[in-house]
Amino acid sequence: MHAFARHLHRPSRKGSAQETKGLILNWGWRYDLGEWFCDTFLFGGKLRELRRKTANLARLHPGETVLDVGCGTGTLAIEVQKRVGTTGCVIGIDPGQEQIARAHTKAARRHVPIDFQMGVIEHLAFPDQTFDVVFSTLMMHHLPAPLKRQGLSEIARVLKPGGRLVIADFTHKADRAGRAARFRAGGSSMQDLAALLKEAGFDHLEREEMPPARFSAFPGVSFVCASKSAEEGSK
Ligand SMILES: C[S@@+](CC[C@H](N)C(=O)[O-])C[C@H]1O[C@@H](n2cnc3c(N)ncnc32)[C@H](O)[C@@H]1O
């Protein structure tokens, strides 16, 4: 574990990492295999593009401290670590034990010092104002609405004033009726998220889209990049 990460981490005060109403994935290497298959044969490489775009949107600088919430098997965190360098610090959390185990294996194979831990968005086990940047990719649709609100307020707490949050998620659930129904938490509406972000103390919302691709099954992804208000007294 990166020395800074060890310093930052504190044990969760509020129950075990597994206690969540979110939809946990615990597939480990099977997640990566499934993702590779979908991206190669169904999505035309759009998932790879999505990760690059997500990392670009944060405008990372060497030395920054970054949290990836719902990091899955750590693919984005590994990309992000290259950008913040050895002076930076990247932590990924996910409630799926197999996801975290797989993320550890991938990071170790690449000799990158990323701290992957089991954890949930609703109780982030870090002190206030710890991170410059927080990411959440393709995980908001795993959360029921009240958990989204709670999770965003936790993210606001652990971000430094002026810190950035980048969210990427499948486009509005109405645009993918049927597929969304398979997730018990339902899809995400970026419209709803924008309102929740304002409520949680974020401003300067930027939105971008990767529309559904014409000759692939890629369902379309929306991005939001928001800054935590730097004003005194904000959350
Ligand atoms: C579709 S995966 C996306 C993983 C990764 N961000 C990516 O882009 O590949 C969604 C992840 O959210 C995690 N998740 C579910 N509930 C969560 C919660 N309450 N807090 C944090 N992560 C959660 C799941 O275990 C799963 O690994």
The ligand as an SDF file (V2000), in Angstrom:
LIG
                    3D

 27 29  0  0  0  0  0  0  0  0999 V2000
  -20.5350   -2.2120  -13.7460 C   0  0  0  0  0  0  0  0  0  0  0  0
  -19.3650   -2.2470  -12.4730 S   0  0  0  0  0  0  0  0  0  0  0  0
  -18.2680   -0.9290  -12.9650 C   0  0  0  0  0  0  0  0  0  0  0  0
  -16.9000   -1.1730  -12.4200 C   0  0  0  0  0  0  0  0  0  0  0  0
  -15.8300   -0.1890  -12.8890 C   0  0  0  0  0  0  0  0  0  0  0  0
  -16.0810    1.1500  -12.3940 N   0  0  0  0  0  0  0  0  0  0  0  0
  -15.7400   -0.1940  -14.3810 C   0  0  0  0  0  0  0  0  0  0  0  0
  -15.9760    0.8490  -14.9980 O   0  0  0  0  0  0  0  0  0  0  0  0
  -15.4170   -1.2590  -14.9350 O   0  0  0  0  0  0  0  0  0  0  0  0
  -20.1790   -1.5210  -11.0610 C   0  0  0  0  0  0  0  0  0  0  0  0
  -19.4220   -1.7730   -9.7630 C   0  0  0  0  0  0  0  0  0  0  0  0
  -20.0920   -1.0660   -8.7030 O   0  0  0  0  0  0  0  0  0  0  0  0
  -19.9210   -1.8420   -7.5350 C   0  0  0  0  0  0  0  0  0  0  0  0
  -20.8740   -1.4170   -6.4820 N   0  0  0  0  0  0  0  0  0  0  0  0
  -22.1060   -1.8800   -6.2230 C   0  0  0  0  0  0  0  0  0  0  0  0
  -22.6240   -1.2780   -5.1310 N   0  0  0  0  0  0  0  0  0  0  0  0
  -21.6800   -0.4080   -4.6840 C   0  0  0  0  0  0  0  0  0  0  0  0
  -21.6010    0.4780   -3.5700 C   0  0  0  0  0  0  0  0  0  0  0  0
  -22.5980    0.6120   -2.6980 N   0  0  0  0  0  0  0  0  0  0  0  0
  -20.4660    1.1980   -3.3960 N   0  0  0  0  0  0  0  0  0  0  0  0
  -19.4380    1.0900   -4.2750 C   0  0  0  0  0  0  0  0  0  0  0  0
  -19.4540    0.2510   -5.3440 N   0  0  0  0  0  0  0  0  0  0  0  0
  -20.5550   -0.4970   -5.5430 C   0  0  0  0  0  0  0  0  0  0  0  0
  -20.1250   -3.2720   -8.0310 C   0  0  0  0  0  0  0  0  0  0  0  0
  -19.6270   -4.2480   -7.1300 O   0  0  0  0  0  0  0  0  0  0  0  0
  -19.3910   -3.2360   -9.3630 C   0  0  0  0  0  0  0  0  0  0  0  0
  -18.0480   -3.6860   -9.2880 O   0  0  0  0  0  0  0  0  0  0  0  0
  1  2  1  0
  2  3  1  0
  2 10  1  0
  3  4  1  0
  4  5  1  0
  5  6  1  0
  5  7  1  0
  7  8  2  0
  7  9  1  0
 10 11  1  0
 11 12  1  0
 11 26  1  0
 12 13  1  0
 13 14  1  0
 13 24  1  0
 14 15  1  0
 14 23  1  0
 15 16  2  0
 16 17  1  0
 17 18  1  0
 17 23  2  0
 18 19  1  0
 18 20  2  0
 20 21  1  0
 21 22  2  0
 22 23  1  0
 24 25  1  0
 24 26  1  0
 26 27  1  0
M  CHG  2   2   1   9  -1
M  END
$$$$
